Amino acid sequence: MIKAVFFDLNETLLNMDLLGKKFNKYFDNEYAMKYWFRKLLHSSVVVGSLNKYTSFSELARVELENLFYENSKEINENIKNDILGTFTDLRVYEDVIASLNVLKENKIKIIIISNSSKEMMNLQLKNSGIISLIDNYYSVDMVKKYKPFNLIYKDVINKEQLLLSEVFMIACHDWDLFGAKEIGLKTAYIKRKKEIFNPYYPKADLEDKDLYSLVKKIIKY
């Protein structure tokens, strides 16, 4: 019986289009944000692989500086804040509220796990209007190891007094689900972006383009 669903936050529940518009304000390239985000994830995996830790916000600022440098553009603190401050203004996708409500109706706990700081998550959940629907939320800051390294999943399982068999992890990132799958969590892939699920990663147990349909599958699982 499924007792809890772990959710990734950015891009899975929160729509990043607003952040994309900020990048478009400074770059003539629709892939600028995606490139920056890939470099950010790469940095987090590198420091994690070497058992080091630097906060996600610090890595994000460094990679933003690098992006401007690579494109021979000037950057200052105002520009950094203008772009990265958008994270707290992100809105949920249209299918999110109904999906969370149906999980609540079925007494399935809703737990958010993110690479962002606890403070950032709090602002994001409040400003997007879903914090009242969330049972708990956890930042990788508490284990000092980013997703997809599975330490955060293990820690949350223990803190929430759950069994691996009682939990589904939902994310729009294949690499995120890889980490969850490695410790035995069931995984569900929500297809938010036009990209191929990496064939070298373990296949998700469930998949859908609509979050509401996906959580209904989990409830029936």
Secondary structure, DSSP 8 states (H G I E B T S, - for coil): ---EEEE--BTTTEETHHHHHHHHHH-S-TTHHHHHHHHHHHHHHHHHHTT----HHHHHHHHHHHHHHHTT----HHHHHHHHGGGGG-EE-TTHHHHHHHHHHTT-EEEEEESS-HHHHHHHHHHTT-GGG-SEEEEGGGTT--TTSTHHHHHHHHHTT--GGGEEEEES-HHHHHHHHHTT-EEEEE--SS----TTS---SEEESSHHHHHHHHHH-
